[in-house]
Amino acid sequence: MSRQTRAFVKGVKVSERHGAGEWTAERLSSLILVPLTLWGLWSGFVLSGGGYDGAREWFASPVNAVLLAVTLLVSLWHMNMGLKVIVDDYIHKPGSRTALLGLIGLLCLAIAAAGVFFIVRLALGSAPLPAGFGI
Amino acid sequence: MPGDASNDPTDDQTGRFVVQPNGRVRPLSPHLQVWRWHVTMFASILNRMTGGALSVGSVLIALWLLALAFGPDAYATFTGWMGSPLGLLVWFGLTLALFLHLTGGVRHLIWDAGSGLTPRAADALSWASIIAGVVGAVVFWVLLFASGRVAL
């Protein structure tokens, strides 16, 4: 946490801890998400009203499946950072803050894991769940 | 002035001063109810609110994937809920949040690159991002209805 880094870069004061890295990561993820969001809106438009068969056909394209997985993961990364900023701003009790950040992290991880699992199955054309899971 | 006996912040009873974690007494920064309304402030709040709304939206996207992976019956149940008037309203709200967060995000990237930071340019960018976001979402849904993909 308290690892000290250079306080000045080219004569400009920079974060002595990890603030600069968080700032850069937020901007980097936004930059990546601009084209992915436009693609996501287009995909949502195409998928609307297409029903089950239309959606399965859409997932048969590896480009769609890969782009959706990338969009989901970068979005969750961006969302995790954004929610952390909100919690840091409004929750001042260290214990509550840590607990809330942990819950948000778990939620993001759960959505990421479940999302990628479903996307892979849909892309491979697997039989509908719970096939093979014996439920 | 700190230390001025006539205006000692440690004696202040109005709550305008707070003790910082380092033990120093500092004035409390003015919060929302003190600021004059301004479009850059509104645009900033809007970006945070839409980001929060989209976090809820990510759960709905995960549910969509789940329903699709569980086969035609589960998917029909899901589209039944989401195609209802209430469901469509929720998805319109999420589309609006997505468009506003997208245009707001581009605005912030422009500012972070060091451009558009004069008061006039910052106001213009804020208005432009809000208007573009609302227009984008409305056009998106007009096209959805016009193309017959969505019906009430």
HADDOCK unambig.tbl for C-alpha pairs under 7 A between the chains (distance, minus, plus):
assign (segid A and resid 30 and name CA) (segid B and resid 105 and name CA) 6.76 0.50 0.50
assign (segid A and resid 34 and name CA) (segid B and resid 102 and name CA) 6.76 0.50 0.50
assign (segid A and resid 45 and name CA) (segid B and resid 144 and name CA) 6.93 0.50 0.50
assign (segid A and resid 48 and name CA) (segid B and resid 149 and name CA) 5.73 0.50 0.50
assign (segid A and resid 48 and name CA) (segid B and resid 150 and name CA) 6.88 0.50 0.50
assign (segid A and resid 49 and name CA) (segid B and resid 149 and name CA) 4.65 0.50 0.50
assign (segid A and resid 49 and name CA) (segid B and resid 150 and name CA) 5.95 0.50 0.50
assign (segid A and resid 52 and name CA) (segid B and resid 72 and name CA) 5.93 0.50 0.50
assign (segid A and resid 52 and name CA) (segid B and resid 75 and name CA) 6.47 0.50 0.50
assign (segid A and resid 79 and name CA) (segid B and resid 55 and name CA) 6.43 0.50 0.50
assign (segid A and resid 111 and name CA) (segid B and resid 62 and name CA) 6.35 0.50 0.50
assign (segid A and resid 115 and name CA) (segid B and resid 62 and name CA) 5.76 0.50 0.50
assign (segid A and resid 115 and name CA) (segid B and resid 65 and name CA) 6.64 0.50 0.50
assign (segid A and resid 118 and name CA) (segid B and resid 65 and name CA) 6.07 0.50 0.50
assign (segid A and resid 118 and name CA) (segid B and resid 66 and name CA) 6.44 0.50 0.50
assign (segid A and resid 118 and name CA) (segid B and resid 69 and name CA) 5.88 0.50 0.50
assign (segid A and resid 122 and name CA) (segid B and resid 69 and name CA) 6.33 0.50 0.50
assign (segid A and resid 128 and name CA) (segid B and resid 69 and name CA) 5.51 0.50 0.50
assign (segid A and resid 128 and name CA) (segid B and resid 70 and name CA) 4.81 0.50 0.50
assign (segid A and resid 128 and name CA) (segid B and resid 71 and name CA) 4.61 0.50 0.50
assign (segid A and resid 129 and name CA) (segid B and resid 69 and name CA) 5.97 0.50 0.50
assign (segid A and resid 129 and name CA) (segid B and resid 70 and name CA) 4.50 0.50 0.50
assign (segid A and resid 129 and name CA) (segid B and resid 71 and name CA) 6.75 0.50 0.50
assign (segid A and resid 130 and name CA) (segid B and resid 70 and name CA) 6.72 0.50 0.50
